């Protein structure tokens, strides 16, 4: 991550200090003899000639390290789990997810379906399912106070929902394919206006969300390319839009007649700002978010760089580099991820870049405005923009690539009476039951699920499965599954993860079906997890698979011993051969050993 803050030049002021020293000399020193003065002047000239380089007094004082006060308190109100707590399903790949101020979570999938969920004290509960559109949903937007939600689809329709009553209240037919949509009104406005961009022209259409198909206004000359992002700054009542050429524009809503907000910003021309950053780098913005106070906004673009701007001046204050080249350099120097896992993630990132799903990635601020959250190849990063430091990576151990991120920081169970400062600071279990449950909701690349990250671990759920199967398989899915096909029990290869590295094994399922099935099922069930190599003979073999660690325990998946499976083509005529360990003929259980040298004496045993 690189910081774009410019270093402030600090003047040394040594000339001024020199004048003060001359003016403060004592009278007695002026009475020195001429010879002594000559001697002192000669010594001073010699000492000045001997010193090479800048004087020590000219050194710029070290810049103070920036500190965010109460950072610990802010982090206590943010999720911190490295793995997801729960996940829920759609029937197809999920593309959009939002959290409203009215404690609702709304998800949309690529098949045009929309689901409403309600945030409760711990987790969420399902509310309602809408088959909203016949084609993919291109945009999903919630207004600033969380009362209205709109979806715009490739089927040239926009549907408006009442969030609190979870009901569809309006449908607007469009004459074009919409690209993005955003509510551009604040609480109390007479007209609930919404802006929609055209996928094939630079026009922006303004509609009354509760009105007819006729737009209130059309912005035809604001942009020259199709607009890919529209975001509303509710604090300043200003809209920011970005087109595919990287041109960013400020404008106002219906109350200010869609003009440039000259009285609210500190610049007259964009040449005095950093707003040409995207056009200069020829990148497309995929996500834009405002801080809660509206004074900053952050962007995520297809060049994999995160940029933070001040809204009033339009100046760029932070740039965080999330390019694949940077991750490759970090992997070569520190190797934070195992090489095989890193290679898999890099291949997944290249596949993501070739697809259309990268534009679904976004960025969001926390409630304080000091932290930004966005998805990367290593997880969801939580960055403190005050100290310029990554404080947490959410979900770095999960096998998924997060894309669209939404954050909940409210209180699902609210007290009717206002909470005082003393109550907030007290250690009262009753009041703690009303505390917030900070949760990150995210979609993932090519996943039909969305995931919840909180301050709880999946182990806290005890016997409850964290992957909830809330969707029944469709008729097509049932027909596609051959009769009698169950869970896969036999595999052709396996990897044993040990504290000293990985052991890669090739399994011969056709030659030794029972042995391979026993090993694979035990492995899938976690039977071998935590076992030690209880028997190690140098120059011969290592043995494991005993849960007791003594060499006398272990059983097969069938509850007893199973027969030997000798094959002429598989024998101990080479090193690194795996065999079942037993106490005699046909007494195989769970233990196995790996030889490190050719051992012909074991053939047929």
N, C-alpha and C positions, 0 to 999 in steps of 0.2 A: 504494500500500500504506500502510495506516495502522497506527500502533503503538498498542496499547492500554495500554502501560505508564503508570502514573500517576506524575507528577512528584513527587519527594520534596521536601517543604518544608524549607528550610535556614534556621535561625535565625541572625540576624546577630550577636547577642551583643554589641551595642555598649554596652549598659548595664553589662555586666560589665567591659568594657575601660575605661570611664570611671571606675569605682571603683578599678581598679588604677592608673590614671594619677594619681588624687588621692592615693592612699596612697604613691606614690613621689616626691612633690615634695620638693625640697631644702630644707634649713633656711635657707639664704641667701635664698631667694625669699620666705620668710615675713617677712624683715626689710625688705621694700620699704616705701616711704612710702605713706600712705593715698591721696595724690593719684595716685600711679602705679597703685595698685590700681584706683581709680575709672576712670582712663584706660583701663586694660586691659579692665575689665569693660564699659565703654561700647563699646570697639572690637569686643569679642567679640559684644555684643548686636547691633551694627549688622551685623556679618558674618553672624550667624545669621539676621537679618531679611532680608538681601539674597538668601540662598540659597532658591530655590523648588524644591520637589520633594524626593524622597528623597535622603539623604546618600550619597555614593559608597561609604561603608563598608557601607551596607545592601544593596548589590547582591548578588544570589545568584551565587556562582561558577559558571562555565560547566560543564555536565555533561560528564564525560569520555566521549570516543568509545569505544564498546565494540570490543574487538579479540579475534578468535579466534586464539589461538596455534596455530601449525602449520597454518594454513588451506591453505597451498600444498600441504602433504603430503596433506591430506584430499582436495583437488581432484585430485591426481595419481591417486587411486584411484577416480575417478568418470569417466564418459564425458564427452567434450567436443566431439563431432562435431556440426556444424550440419546434416548430412544423413545419412540412414540408410545403413548399410553393406550390409545385405541384407534381403530379405523372403521369407517363405514362405507357402504357400497352404493354405486349407481349401476345401471345395466351397461353403461358404456363409459369411455374415458372421460373423466371430469376435467373441465377446462377453466371454470370460474368458481371462486368462493369469496364471499364477503361476510363481514360481521357488522351488524347495525347497532346504533345506540340504544335501540329498544330490546337488546339482548337476544336477537335472532341471528342464526347462521343460515345463509342461503347458498346453495350449491347448484351448479348447472353442468350438464354433460353434453358431449358432442352430438348426441342424438336429439337434442332439443328439449330434454326433460329438466325440470326445476324442482328442487326439494327444499322445504322449509324445516329448520330445526330450531329448537328453543334451548338456550343456555340455562342450565339448572345449577344447583350448588356445586356439584361435581360432574363434569361432563355435559352431554347434551341429550335431548330426547327428540324423536321424530315427531313432526307436526302434520305436514301435508305434502302431497306429491302432485305436480302439474305436468301434463304432457303439453308443454307450452308451444313448441314449434315443430314443424316437420323436417327442418334443415338445421344445421349447426347454429348455435348462438354465438354471434360475433361480439356482443357487448352486454354487460350486466352492470347496472349502476343503482346505488342507493342514495337517497338524498341526505342532506347534512344532519337532519334530526331523526332519521331512521324510520320514517312513516311510509314512504313510497319507494317502490323498487320497479325498475323497468328492464326488460330484455329486448334486444334488437337482434334479429336473425337474418340469415341469408335468404329466407323465404319472403323478404320484403315486408315484414310486419314488425311492429313494436307493441309489446303488451305491458300494461301498467298494473301493478299489484298494490293492494293495501297491506302493508307488512303486519300491522298489529292484528288485523282481522284475517290475515293470510288468505286473501281472496283477490281474484282478478277483477279490476274495476273499469278497464278501458283497453281498447285495441285500436291502434293507428296503422292504417295501410300506407306504405311508402312507395314512391315511384322509382326507387333506386335501392341498391344493396347497401345497407348501413355498415360502417366500419367501426365506429366507436360512439358511445353515448354518455352523457353526463348531465345530472340535474344541476341547474345553475340558479337556484333560488335559495333563500334562507328562511328560517322559521318566521311565520307571520306575514309572508308575502301573499298578495291576493292571487297571483298566478303562479302555479307550480310549473315553471318553465324548464324544459329539457332541451339540450343541444345534441344533435345527431349529425355525424359527418357521412359523406358519400364516399364509397369505396373507389369510385372511378372518376371523381371530379374533386376540385378543391373546395366545394361548397359546404357550408355548415348551416343546417336547418334548425330553427328554433320553434318548438311546439309547446302548446299548453298540455301538460300531462293528463289533464282531465277534459281536454277539448276534442276537437274534430281532426280530420286528416289534413286540414289546411294549415300550413306553418304560419306562425306569427311574424317571422322575419327570416330572411335568407342572407347570410354573409357570403357574398360571391367573390370579392376581391381581396379578402384578408390574407388568403394563402394562394399559392400557385400550384401546389401539389396536394394530393389527397391527405386529409388530416388523420393521423394515427392515434393521437392522444389528446383528450380534452379533460382538464381537471379544474375544479372550482375551489377557490380560496374563500371559505365562508367568512373568515375574520375580516378581510378587506373587501369582500363582495366583488372579487375580480376573477376572471376566467383566464387560464393559460392553455394554449393549444400549440401542438407541434405537428408539422407535416412530415411527409416522407423524405423531403429534401433537408430536414434538420432545422428548418426555420421555426423559431419559437416566438409567439405573439402573446401580448397582454391585451385583454379587452374586458368590457363590463357587460352586464346583463340588460334586461329590458328597462330597468329603472333609470339607467344612465345612457340609454339610447345606443348601446353597443359601441361606445367610444373608447379610446385609449385612456386609461386612468392617470392622467398627467398630475393630478393633485395628490395621488397616493404614493407615487414612486419618486425616486431621487434621480431620475435621468430623463432626458428629452429624446435622446437618440440611442438606438441599440449599439451604436459604435462605441459608446462610453461604457458598455457592459461586456459580459462574457457570454451573452446569449447566442452568439454565432458559433459556439463551441461544437455543436453537433453538425452543423453544416460544414465547418472546417475539417472535421474528422470523418465526414461522409458516413455517419452512423444513424440508425433509426432508433428512436426512443421507444422502449417497450413498457416502461413503468415510470410514473411520476407521482410523488406524494408530498403533501404539505405537513409541516409540523403543526401542533395543536394551536400555537399562537399565530400561525400564518407567516412568521418572519423568515422562515427558511423552506426550501423545497429541495428534494433529492430525486435523482433520476437514475434509471437503469437502462442501458442501451445495448444494441447488438454487438458493439465492439468490446463488450464485457468489462466496461468501466463504470464505476459508480461515481456520480458527481453531485456535490452539494453546493447550492447557491443561496445567497441572501436574496429574499424576494424584493425588497425595496430598492436595492442598488443594482440587482441583476449580476452581481459579481460572483465568480467561482471561488469557493473557499476550500474545498476538499476534492481530491480525486483519489479513488481507491482502485487499484489495478487488480482485476480478477481474470486476466487473460490466461489461456492455456499455457502459453510460453512461460509465464511467471510461475505457474504451478509445477511445470517441468523442471525449471531451475531450482525451485525449493526442494523438489523430490531428490534431485541429484546431490544437494548439499546436506539435507537433514534426514531424508527418507522417513517422513512422518507416517506414511501409509506403506504397507507391504507392496512390493513391486508388482505382484500379480494383481492385487486389488486396484492399484493405481492404473495399471494398463487397462483393466476392465472399465474403470471410470472414464479414462480418456477416450476409449472407443465409444462409450455411451455419449460423451459430449460431442464427438464428431457426428454421430448419428443424429443428435439433437439439433445441431447446426444445419444439417441438410433438410430437416423437417420444418413444418410451420409452427411448431409448438414453442419455440424460443420466445416468440412475441407474447406468450401468455405469462411469462415471468414478470414479476412486479417488485415493488419496494414499498416499505411502510415505516412510519415513525411510531415510537411508543408515545404514551400520553404526555410524558415530560418534555419531549422534543429533543432530548439529549442522545437518544439511541436510534439507529436505523436498523431494520431487519430486511434481509434479502437472501435469495437462494443462490447457492454456488454448487460446484461439483463435489465439495467436501461436506455440505450440509447447509443449514440456515445460519448465516452469520449475523451476530449481534454486535454492532460497532458503536463505540462511544465517540461521537463526532467532536466532543469537547476536548478529550485527551488524545484523540486520534489513535485509539487502540481497540482491537477486537477483544471483547470481554467474554464471549461465549460462542461456541459452535453447536447448534441444536441439531440432533439427529445425525451426527457424523458416523455413527455405527450402523445405521439402518441401510438396508439394500434398496434404496429408492433415490430418485433425483427430484427433489422438490422444485416446484415452479411458481405457482401462485400462492402468496402468503397473506394471511389475515390474522390480526391480533385482537384478543379480547382481554381487557384489563378492568372491567367493571365488577359489580357485585350482583350476582344473580338473586341473592336473598337480601333484600333491603329492609332496614328498620324504618318504621313510620316516623319515629322521632329522630331528630338530628343528633349525630354523635359528636360529643365534645372532645376537646384536645385531651383532657384527662382520661376519658374512656378509650380513646385511640391508643394512648400510651400504656394503659393498664394491661395486666396479665389476666384477663377475665375470660374464662372458657366460653361463656355465653356470647360475649362480643366477638370472640375469635371465630365462632361458628358463622358469623355474618361477614367474615373477611373475604377478600377477593380470591378468585380462582383463575389466575392469569393463564391463558391458553393460546397457543399458536395453532391455527388451522391451515393446512396446506394441501394442495394438489400435487400430483407427481407425474412424471413423464410416462406415458403409455399405461397408466394405472386407472382402474375403475373404482379406486378408493380415494378417500381423503383422510388425512391423518391428524391426530390431536397430540400436541406436545404440551405438557403441563409441568408442575413441580412434583408430580408423582411418578413413580416407576411402574412398569407393567406388573412387577411382582406384588405391588400393593393390591392388585385386583384378585389375588389368591387364585381361586379355581376358575375364574371367568376368563374366557378366551378374548384376547385383545382385538382380534380381527372378527368383527361382528358380521355375520351373514344375514343381512337384512333384506336381501333380494332373492326371490325364488328364481331358479333357472328357467329360461324361456323354453318354449316348445322346440325351437330350433336347436338349442343347446342339448336338450334331452335326446332329440333324434340323432344329433351328431356324435353322441357317445355310444360306442358299440356295446351291445348287451354283454354283461358279465365283466366289463372292464372296471377295475377298482383302483385303489391306490397303488402306485408303483412300488414294488418291494425289492426288485433286483436291479443293480446298476453295474456298469462295465468298469468303473474307476472310482477311486475314493482318495481323499486327502486326510491324513491324520495330523492335526495341529498339536504340536508339543511345545514345551517351554524352550526348547533348543532348536526349533525350526519345524518345517513341514515335511511329512513323509508321503510321497505320492505312490499309490498302489494301482496296479492293473488287476482286475478281477475276471476270472474265467467262469462266467455263469453257465455256459453250455456244458462245460466239462464237469463242474462241481456245483450243481444247482443248489443243493441243500446247504452247503458250506457258505456259499455267497449270499444266499437269502438270509441265513442266520446272522451273518456279519452286517449286512445292509440294514436289516430291521432293527438290530441292536443299536446301530449307529444313528438311525433316524429317530429312535426313541430316546437318545441321549444316554444309553446304558453305559457307554464307555467314557463318558465325561468325567474328568477328575481322576481317572485311574493312573497308577504309576507303573513304570517298568520294574516290576518286583524282582525280576531275575535277569541279571546282566552278566554274561560270561565273555570276557575279552577274547577277541579272535574267534568267537563262535556264534553267539546270538544274543538277542534281547527279547524278553517275554513280558506280555501284559494281558489285560482283559479280565483280571480278577478284581471284583469290587472290594474284597476284603484286603487286598494287597499282600496276602500271605502265600499265594500259590495254591490254595486248597479250595477256593470258592469259585462261584460262577456257574451259570446254567444257560441252556440254549433258549431260544424263543418259544420252544414247544414245552418247556418245563422239565425236560429230562435230557439224557444223552441222545446223540444221533450217530448214525453209522459213518464209517470212513468212506471216502470217495477217492480211490486211487486211479490215476490215469497215466498210461505209459508215457505220454508226451510231456507230462508235468512232473518233474523230479528235482531233487536237490543237487543238480550237476552244475549249478552256477550260484554266485552270491546273491544276496538280497531276495531270497525266496521266502514267501509267507506260507505258513502251515498252521493247522490247528494243534494246540497242545493238549495232550490227554494222559490218562493214567493207564492206558492199555488199549487194545482193539475196541473200536466202536464206543468209546467213552468221551466223545467230543462235547464240549459245553460252550463256553464263551472265550476261553483263553486261547491266544495265538502267539506265535513267535516269528521273528525275522532273522534269518541267518545272514552272516556277513562274509562267509567264505563258502566255497563248494563243499558240500557234506554228503558224500556218496553213501555213507553208512546209514543215513536216514531214509533212503529210498525204500518204499513199501512199508514204512512204520507209521 
